[in-house]
């Protein structure tokens, strides 16, 4: 394997070939499930060598910042990532950027939001206002998000202003609008539940009846109704058992998507990260356990999943990311049916609850890889650190003083990892999560559930 003198990428296994001048340069990447990058990961395609008469040759990066034997000159700058949304996802993404020296600027609804408590530069404003977004974007090298609610037309305006938006509006719209998502997934041959846009309760009844097999009796209910925009954590989703119950979703005056109720064995999630130059990595497929429409527990990897099915889910998520042009983290929520198929339920183009286990259970967390992706840096290894990792959400309960519970939780389990979001404790609200890991799944599950329950106050011993 040949390296030019200025290349600092160490040899390993698996080759990526790029061009530097007229000669090919070989580089190594970690062995992982990945798509081929379009250019060299160490960025040597941006390096040129200049011969200086009577002096040593020196390598220069674009912008004429000199490099002497791998050391930067006196002028070193780090990019500024603009994060729209001040929730816990922004908080944990900012945390992942700190070791890299990456600067963050935050657009938050209030100064009390989770990320606003820890990010140094905070702008309080309305993400739905284009002028606010434009003012916020000044001084940012790239814009990314901790939610999908920024109006699509505003993102197109930022791109027209020359501001990198990652993921871009052409990709993000598929996570913003469920109707657009379903149409696109159908077009590229991705397996989904039966679905269509419905206009009123009578149309819902017609949709339900369309699912009956020839000669089958009944009305086809129940079905699932979803608002095409804005639903999250069970909000904007209805389990409808009759035409009479179907009237409620239409009162808001927004388009409604009808889907068949899938007879699934469990819910899975495939998390992938993709960079602008096309490199992509896939995390192990996980099982996501829901309570009341809200994620309660995530087990990594999904217990008992067939290797072929896990690989199919990873490849499906990577294909969706490529086809949609996603940059950053993509979570593909899946149904595993009782006959062994997978169907796509939802997409999220940001760090996701099903990937929180990676903070302590993977070589590179979803948050760190999202930062790397939006900055077009080489992606990190997504492999797990332990045989099993379990994430359990901490929901608010009747005991707001969660800090006093740390003494018991930490003494009982010195390996426990607690992540709190700085939120006021309200019943049912996500205020944190815990991660546990080890070789015995039953033990890892019990430790995570005990800690989450004790913090919430549902377990008292």
Secondary structure, 3 states (H helix, E strand, C coil): CCCCCCCCCCCCCCEEEEEECCEEEEEECCCCCEECCCCCCCCHHHEEEECCCCCCCEEEECCCEEEECCEECCCCCCCEEEEECCCHHHHHHHHHHHCCCCEEEEEECCCCCCHHHCCCEEEECCCCCHHHHHHHHCCCCEEEECCCCCCHHHHHHHHHCCCCECCCHHHHHHHHCHHHHHHHHHHCCCCECCEEEECCHHHHHHHHHHCCCCCCCCCCCCEEEEECCCCECCECEEEECCCHHHHHHHHHCCCEEEEECCCEEEEEEEEEEECCCCCEEECCCEEEEEECCEEEEEEECCCCCCHHHHHHHHHHHHHHHHHHCCCEEEEEEEEEECCCCEEEEEEECCCCHHHCCHHHHECCCHHHHHHHHHCCCCCCCCCECCCEEEEEEEECCCCCCHHHHHHHHHHHCCCCEEEECCCCCCCCCEEEEEEEEECCHHHHHHHHHHHHHHHHCCCCC
